[in-house]
Amino acid sequence: MPSLDQVKQRGGKLVTAFAAELDLDMRSIRSNTFEVEWPPRSGNRQTFPEVDRAEWFTLEEARTRINAGQRPLLDRLEQLLGGD
């Protein structure tokens, strides 16, 4: 599984991505969850899914939907696939 390396988003979050060729049914995707104080400063903790849904996109459409700081990952994927 080739690495697409890492990018750092504007807020400082480090994102690592990998490429894989496989047959995957998007309906089978299940998200992990995270817990946060919500509403802020309320003392109440709530759990939320990290991902609300998964979809397939062309590279062109993905570039319009992805976080701007993650676009270099799509460029690296395109290079890996020989689109450069």
C-alpha positions as CSV (number, residue, x, y, z in Angstrom):
1,M,0.0,0.0,0.0
2,P,1.8,3.1,-1.2
3,S,2.0,6.1,1.1
4,L,0.8,9.4,-0.2
5,D,2.9,11.0,2.6
6,Q,1.6,13.6,5.1
7,V,0.2,17.1,4.9
8,K,-0.3,19.6,7.6
9,Q,-3.6,21.5,7.6
10,R,-3.9,25.2,8.4
11,G,-5.0,24.4,11.9
12,G,-2.0,22.2,12.5
13,K,-3.6,18.8,12.1
14,L,-1.3,16.3,10.5
15,V,-3.0,14.0,8.0
16,T,-1.3,10.8,6.7
17,A,-2.8,9.1,3.6
18,F,-2.3,5.8,1.7
19,A,-3.4,4.5,-1.6
20,A,-4.9,1.1,-2.2
21,E,-6.7,-0.6,-5.1
22,L,-9.7,-2.7,-3.8
23,D,-13.4,-3.3,-4.2
24,L,-15.1,-1.6,-1.3
25,D,-18.8,-1.2,-0.6
26,M,-19.3,2.3,0.7
27,R,-22.4,1.2,2.7
28,S,-20.1,-1.0,4.8
29,I,-18.0,2.0,6.1
30,R,-18.4,2.5,9.9
31,S,-16.9,5.5,11.6
32,N,-15.0,5.7,14.8
33,T,-16.3,8.3,17.3
34,F,-14.8,11.1,19.4
35,E,-16.0,12.6,22.6
36,V,-16.1,16.4,23.2
37,E,-17.6,18.8,25.8
38,W,-20.8,20.0,24.1
39,P,-22.1,22.6,24.3
40,P,-18.7,24.2,25.1
41,R,-18.0,24.9,28.8
42,S,-21.2,23.1,29.8
43,G,-19.6,20.2,31.6
44,N,-21.6,17.8,29.4
45,R,-19.7,15.3,27.2
46,Q,-21.2,14.0,23.9
47,T,-20.0,11.5,21.4
48,F,-20.0,12.2,17.7
49,P,-18.9,10.2,14.6
50,E,-15.7,11.2,13.0
51,V,-17.1,10.6,9.5
52,D,-20.8,11.0,8.5
53,R,-20.6,9.1,5.2
54,A,-18.2,7.7,2.6
55,E,-18.4,8.3,-1.1
56,W,-16.4,7.7,-4.3
57,F,-15.4,10.7,-6.4
58,T,-13.3,11.3,-9.5
59,L,-10.0,13.1,-8.8
60,E,-11.5,16.3,-10.3
61,E,-14.5,16.3,-8.1
62,A,-12.5,15.3,-5.0
63,R,-10.4,18.4,-5.4
64,T,-13.5,20.5,-5.1
65,R,-14.8,18.6,-2.0
66,I,-11.6,17.9,0.0
67,N,-10.1,20.1,2.7
68,A,-7.9,22.5,0.8
69,G,-4.9,21.5,2.9
70,Q,-5.3,17.9,1.8
71,R,-5.3,18.6,-2.0
72,P,-1.6,17.8,-2.3
73,L,-2.5,14.2,-1.3
74,L,-4.7,14.0,-4.5
75,D,-1.8,15.4,-6.6
76,R,0.4,12.6,-5.2
77,L,-2.2,10.0,-6.0
78,E,-2.5,11.3,-9.5
79,Q,1.3,11.1,-9.9
80,L,1.2,7.5,-8.5
81,L,-1.5,6.5,-11.1
82,G,0.6,8.0,-13.9
83,G,-1.6,11.0,-14.6
84,D,1.3,13.4,-14.6
